[in-house]
Amino acid sequence: MSFSIENQENKKTNRSEHATHCGESDLNVSFSGNFWGHNSREHAGAKIPVNKQFQWAGRRWLIPAAYSCGKGLVLDFCMEIPPEEIRSFMEHWNLTPETERNRQFSREEEMRLFIENPLHFDFRPLLQLNGKEIASSHSCSAGWNPCLPEIAAKETETKKLIDRYRLDPDSGWIIYRFAFPWHTKRRSKLNTLSVTLEQEPVSVPGPHFQIKAAGDTFDFVFPENGQPYTLTVQSFEQETLEFPRSTEQDLEFPACCTVIGYTITPELPKETLTISDCAESDPPRQKSNSPSASSASGISSFGFMVGNFGSASITPLDRLRSACSSLHFEPVENVDWFLIFHEKQFEDLTLTLISC
């Protein structure tokens, strides 16, 4: 069933009425566990029916129940997605079980895919228990896609959740589980309980630009407020990184990159804007004198760290930002950069779940 959203306020109903709505046969829910299992030495939590229905971020939601466990409180959130939105997304990106295995996406495409994917949404709940704010210590989530019935049929644990909470199997769902540790030494009595939902910022790809040297500038408009800003390059260095000795003796790694230090005027919070190289790094390759020298196509990624920024030290460190291009075996003369805006698309929402 698609649950109704007309009841925005908590109504006092008895425990048996809530239990019928949420399903009579419940799985064990423990503080340290997840949808796929729990520690057998940990007692299952006591179910507290909530049945809170609401709308947020353009979606219908349900908080069916909370679970009072020895180490903390566990809360489930169910977000419903209309199946036609899922079909439209899959058709737009030509996503099928067959094509998805072989598709290669650029960094920008991956960002746009995550933004447009109706079965992807990140948020952070902050619990207010008896007036005390508690952040979650860990979480998990499970997705249900009715547009791929053959795959959905194999998602047995997710199907149990759909059945337990009497959710419509013809709709898409993301079911989240968050665990909140008690702020007292003993299990707390729930006198009042509310939760504030905060969307995690999404990464939105912006315009491309190229720079040649320190002093170059690039003007852009920040989409969240529509105001103009200027990126000014404070340092520009072509560097060759040195890697520690690798256990992969037959492999060599790309080490050439462009490192820049830059500032934004007027200032923006650093977490709201970053820049990235449009190109991917070269994959590691077999050394030419290796007896197995052919390719290292099975290895696609590796990590690195960049240190100094040369003349950028003349800029106050609290204003200076930095970026490193992708790594290549040969220096790249012109790097194609793009802006990445990190923004929240929806306002926070506070819900009362239990009140005296």
C-alpha positions as CSV (number, residue, x, y, z in Angstrom):
1,M,0.0,0.0,0.0
2,S,1.0,3.6,-0.5
3,F,0.7,5.1,3.0
4,S,-1.4,8.2,3.6
5,I,0.3,11.4,4.6
6,E,-2.8,13.2,5.8
7,N,-2.0,12.6,9.5
8,Q,0.9,15.0,10.2
9,E,0.4,15.0,13.9
10,N,1.0,12.2,16.4
11,K,-2.3,10.6,17.4
12,K,-2.7,8.6,20.6
13,T,-3.6,5.1,19.6
14,N,-3.1,1.9,21.5
15,R,-0.1,-0.4,21.2
16,S,-2.1,-3.2,19.5
17,E,-3.3,-0.9,16.7
18,H,0.3,0.2,16.0
19,A,1.5,-3.4,16.0
20,T,-1.1,-4.4,13.5
21,H,0.0,-1.6,11.1
22,C,3.7,-2.4,11.5
23,G,3.3,-6.2,11.1
24,E,2.9,-8.9,13.6
25,S,6.0,-11.0,12.9
26,D,9.0,-8.8,13.6
27,L,12.6,-9.7,13.0
28,N,15.2,-9.3,15.8
29,V,16.6,-5.7,15.9
30,S,19.7,-5.1,17.9
31,F,21.9,-2.0,18.4
32,S,25.0,-3.5,16.8
33,G,23.3,-5.4,14.0
34,N,21.9,-4.5,10.6
35,F,19.3,-5.7,8.1
36,W,21.3,-8.8,7.4
37,G,22.2,-10.1,10.9
38,H,23.0,-9.3,14.5
39,N,25.3,-10.4,17.3
40,S,23.7,-13.5,18.8
41,R,25.0,-12.5,22.2
42,E,23.1,-9.2,22.0
43,H,19.5,-9.1,23.1
44,A,16.9,-7.9,20.6
45,G,15.5,-4.5,21.3
46,A,12.0,-3.8,22.6
47,K,9.8,-2.5,19.8
48,I,8.2,0.9,20.2
49,P,5.5,1.5,17.5
50,V,5.8,5.1,16.1
51,N,3.9,5.0,12.8
52,K,4.9,8.6,11.9
53,Q,3.9,9.5,8.3
54,F,5.2,12.7,6.7
55,Q,6.5,14.3,3.5
56,W,10.0,15.6,3.0
57,A,12.4,16.2,0.1
58,G,9.6,15.6,-2.3
59,R,9.0,12.1,-1.0
60,R,6.5,10.2,1.2
61,W,8.1,8.8,4.4
62,L,7.2,6.5,7.2
63,I,8.9,6.0,10.5
64,P,7.2,2.7,11.5
65,A,9.0,1.9,14.8
66,A,11.8,2.5,17.2
67,Y,13.7,-0.3,19.1
68,S,14.9,0.2,22.6
69,C,18.2,-1.8,23.0
70,G,20.7,-2.2,25.7
71,K,23.2,0.1,24.1
72,G,20.9,2.6,22.5
73,L,17.8,3.4,20.4
74,V,17.4,2.1,16.8
75,L,15.1,3.9,14.4
76,D,13.9,2.9,11.0
77,F,13.0,5.3,8.2
78,C,11.2,4.3,5.0
79,M,11.3,6.5,1.9
80,E,8.8,5.7,-1.0
81,I,9.8,6.3,-4.6
82,P,7.1,6.2,-7.4
83,P,8.1,3.4,-9.9
84,E,7.6,5.7,-12.9
85,E,10.5,7.9,-11.6
86,I,12.7,4.8,-11.4
87,R,11.8,3.7,-14.9
88,S,12.4,7.2,-16.3
89,F,15.8,7.3,-14.7
90,M,16.8,3.9,-15.9
91,E,15.7,4.7,-19.5
92,H,17.5,8.1,-19.5
93,W,20.8,6.5,-18.4
94,N,20.2,3.2,-20.3
95,L,20.6,1.2,-17.2
96,T,19.9,-2.5,-17.3
97,P,21.5,-5.4,-15.5
98,E,23.4,-6.2,-18.7
99,T,24.7,-2.7,-19.6
100,E,25.4,-1.6,-16.0
101,R,28.3,-4.1,-15.7
102,N,30.2,-2.6,-18.6
103,R,29.4,1.1,-18.4
104,Q,32.2,3.6,-17.8
105,F,31.2,6.9,-16.4
106,S,33.2,10.1,-16.1
107,R,33.5,11.9,-12.8
108,E,30.8,14.4,-13.9
109,E,28.5,11.7,-15.1
110,E,28.8,9.8,-11.8
111,M,27.9,12.9,-9.9
112,R,24.9,13.6,-12.1
113,L,23.9,10.0,-11.9
114,F,23.9,10.1,-8.1
115,I,21.9,13.4,-8.1
116,E,19.2,12.0,-10.5
117,N,19.1,8.5,-9.0
118,P,15.7,8.3,-7.2
119,L,17.0,5.4,-5.2
120,H,19.8,7.4,-3.7
121,F,19.4,9.9,-1.0
122,D,21.7,10.7,2.0
123,F,20.5,12.4,5.1
124,R,21.5,12.7,8.8
125,P,19.0,12.4,11.6
126,L,19.6,14.1,14.9
127,L,17.6,12.7,17.8
128,Q,16.3,14.8,20.7
129,L,15.6,12.4,23.6
130,N,14.1,13.9,26.7
131,G,15.6,17.3,25.6
132,K,19.1,15.8,24.9
133,E,20.5,15.8,21.4
134,I,22.0,12.5,20.2
135,A,23.8,11.8,16.9
136,S,23.7,8.4,15.4
137,S,26.8,6.2,15.8
138,H,26.2,4.0,12.7
139,S,23.6,3.2,10.1
140,C,22.7,0.9,7.2
141,S,20.2,1.1,4.3
142,A,18.5,-1.3,1.9
143,G,16.9,-0.5,-1.5
144,W,13.9,-2.0,-3.2
145,N,13.5,-1.6,-7.0
146,P,10.3,-3.0,-8.3
147,C,11.4,-2.2,-11.9
148,L,13.9,-5.1,-11.7
149,P,11.7,-7.9,-10.4
150,E,14.3,-10.7,-11.1
151,I,16.8,-8.9,-8.9
152,A,14.2,-7.8,-6.3
153,A,13.2,-11.5,-5.9
154,K,16.7,-12.2,-4.7
155,E,16.6,-9.5,-2.0
156,T,15.1,-11.7,0.6
157,E,16.1,-9.6,3.6
158,T,14.7,-6.4,2.0
159,K,11.5,-8.2,1.1
160,K,11.1,-9.2,4.8
161,L,11.3,-5.4,5.7
162,I,8.7,-4.6,3.0
163,D,6.4,-7.2,4.4
164,R,7.1,-6.3,8.1
165,Y,6.1,-2.7,7.6
166,R,3.3,-3.4,5.1
167,L,5.0,-1.3,2.4
168,D,3.7,-1.4,-1.1
169,P,6.0,-3.8,-3.1
170,D,5.0,-2.1,-6.4
171,S,6.7,1.2,-5.2
172,G,10.4,1.8,-4.8
173,W,11.8,2.1,-1.3
174,I,14.9,3.0,0.6
175,I,14.8,1.7,4.2
176,Y,17.3,3.3,6.5
177,R,18.3,2.1,10.0
178,F,20.1,4.5,12.4
179,A,21.5,3.6,15.8
180,F,21.7,6.2,18.6
181,P,23.7,5.4,21.7
182,W,22.1,6.2,25.1
183,H,23.5,9.5,26.6
184,T,23.1,7.9,30.1
185,K,24.8,4.9,31.7
186,R,21.5,3.0,31.7
187,R,18.7,2.6,29.2
188,S,16.7,5.8,29.0
189,K,13.0,6.1,29.5
190,L,11.4,7.8,26.5
191,N,9.4,10.7,27.8
192,T,9.8,12.9,24.8
193,L,11.3,12.0,21.4
194,S,11.8,14.1,18.3
195,V,14.1,13.9,15.3
196,T,15.5,16.5,13.0
197,L,16.3,15.4,9.4
198,E,19.2,17.1,7.6
199,Q,20.0,16.3,4.0
200,E,23.7,15.6,3.4
201,P,25.1,18.0,0.8
202,V,25.1,16.7,-2.8
203,S,28.0,17.3,-5.2
204,V,26.8,19.2,-8.3
205,P,29.3,19.5,-11.2
206,G,29.8,23.1,-12.4
207,P,31.6,24.9,-15.3
208,H,34.9,23.9,-16.8
209,F,38.0,26.1,-16.9
210,Q,41.7,26.0,-17.6
211,I,44.6,27.9,-16.0
212,K,48.1,28.5,-17.2
213,A,49.9,30.1,-14.3
214,A,49.7,31.7,-10.9
215,G,47.6,34.9,-11.1
216,D,45.0,33.5,-13.5
217,T,41.4,34.0,-12.5
218,F,38.1,32.4,-13.3
219,D,34.7,34.0,-12.7
220,F,31.6,32.0,-11.8
221,V,28.2,32.2,-10.2
222,F,27.4,30.2,-7.1
223,P,24.1,28.5,-7.8
224,E,22.8,28.5,-4.3
225,N,22.7,32.3,-3.9
226,G,23.1,33.5,-7.5
227,Q,26.1,35.7,-6.5
228,P,29.3,36.2,-8.6
229,Y,32.6,34.9,-7.3
230,T,36.2,34.9,-8.6
231,L,38.7,32.0,-8.3
232,T,42.3,33.3,-8.2
233,V,45.3,30.9,-8.6
234,Q,47.9,31.6,-6.0
235,S,50.4,28.9,-6.9
236,F,50.8,26.6,-10.0
237,E,53.3,23.8,-9.9
238,Q,54.0,20.8,-12.2
239,E,55.2,18.1,-9.8
240,T,56.5,14.5,-9.9
241,L,55.4,12.6,-6.8
242,E,57.6,10.0,-5.0
243,F,55.8,6.9,-3.8
244,P,57.0,4.6,-1.0
245,R,58.3,1.2,-2.1
246,S,55.4,-0.9,-3.2
247,T,54.9,-4.6,-2.7
248,E,53.9,-4.6,-6.4
249,Q,57.5,-4.8,-7.6
250,D,56.5,-5.3,-11.3
251,L,54.3,-2.3,-11.4
252,E,55.0,1.4,-12.0
253,F,52.7,4.2,-11.1
254,P,51.9,7.5,-12.7
255,A,53.5,10.4,-10.8
256,C,53.1,13.5,-12.9
257,C,50.5,16.0,-11.7
258,T,49.6,19.7,-11.5
259,V,49.2,21.1,-8.0
260,I,47.5,24.5,-7.5
261,G,46.7,26.7,-4.5
262,Y,43.8,29.1,-5.0
263,T,41.4,31.5,-3.2
264,I,37.8,32.4,-3.7
265,T,36.6,36.0,-3.5
266,P,34.3,36.8,-1.8
267,E,35.0,34.0,0.6
268,L,32.9,30.9,0.6
269,P,32.9,28.1,3.2
270,K,35.4,25.6,2.1
271,E,33.0,22.7,2.3
272,T,30.7,24.3,-0.2
273,L,33.1,24.3,-3.2
274,T,35.9,22.2,-4.5
275,I,37.5,21.7,-7.9
276,S,38.5,18.5,-9.7
277,D,40.3,17.3,-12.8
278,C,37.9,16.2,-15.5
279,A,40.3,13.4,-16.6
280,E,40.9,10.1,-14.7
281,S,44.4,9.1,-13.6
282,D,46.4,6.7,-15.7
283,P,46.2,3.1,-14.3
284,P,49.4,1.5,-13.0
285,R,51.3,-0.5,-15.7
286,Q,53.8,-3.3,-15.8
287,K,57.4,-2.2,-15.8
288,S,59.0,-2.6,-19.2
289,N,61.7,-5.0,-17.8
290,S,59.2,-7.2,-16.0
291,P,58.9,-10.7,-17.4
292,S,55.1,-10.3,-17.2
293,A,55.1,-6.9,-18.9
294,S,51.9,-6.4,-20.7
295,S,49.3,-4.5,-18.8
296,A,47.9,-4.0,-15.3
297,S,44.3,-3.5,-16.4
298,G,43.1,-5.3,-13.3
299,I,44.3,-2.5,-11.1
300,S,42.3,0.7,-11.5
301,S,43.0,3.0,-8.5
302,F,45.5,3.9,-5.9
303,G,45.9,6.6,-3.3
304,F,48.4,9.5,-3.0
305,M,49.0,12.6,-0.8
306,V,50.3,16.0,-1.8
307,G,52.3,18.3,0.5
308,N,53.7,21.7,-0.1
309,F,52.4,24.5,-2.3
310,G,55.5,26.6,-2.9
311,S,54.7,30.3,-3.2
312,A,51.2,29.8,-1.9
313,S,52.5,30.3,1.6
314,I,52.1,34.1,1.1
315,T,48.4,33.6,1.3
316,P,46.8,33.2,4.7
317,L,46.3,29.5,5.3
318,D,42.7,29.9,6.4
319,R,41.8,31.3,2.9
320,L,44.0,29.0,0.8
321,R,42.5,26.0,-0.9
322,S,44.3,23.4,-2.8
323,A,43.8,20.9,-5.6
324,C,45.8,18.2,-7.4
325,S,45.1,17.0,-10.9
326,S,44.9,13.3,-11.8
327,L,48.2,11.4,-12.1
328,H,49.8,10.6,-15.5
329,F,53.0,9.0,-16.7
330,E,53.8,12.1,-18.7
331,P,53.2,15.8,-17.7
332,V,49.9,17.2,-19.0
333,E,50.2,20.7,-20.4
334,N,46.6,21.8,-20.2
335,V,44.4,20.4,-17.4
336,D,40.7,20.7,-17.8
337,W,39.3,21.5,-14.3
338,F,35.6,21.7,-13.2
339,L,33.9,23.3,-10.2
340,I,32.0,21.1,-7.8
341,F,29.3,22.8,-5.7
342,H,28.3,21.0,-2.5
343,E,24.8,22.1,-1.6
344,K,21.7,21.1,0.4
345,Q,18.6,21.0,-1.8
346,F,16.0,20.7,1.0
347,E,15.3,22.4,4.3
348,D,15.7,20.5,7.6
349,L,12.6,19.0,9.1
350,T,11.9,18.4,12.8
351,L,9.3,15.7,13.8
352,T,7.7,14.9,17.1
353,L,7.6,11.2,17.6
354,I,6.7,10.8,21.3
355,S,5.4,13.4,23.6
356,C,4.1,13.4,27.2
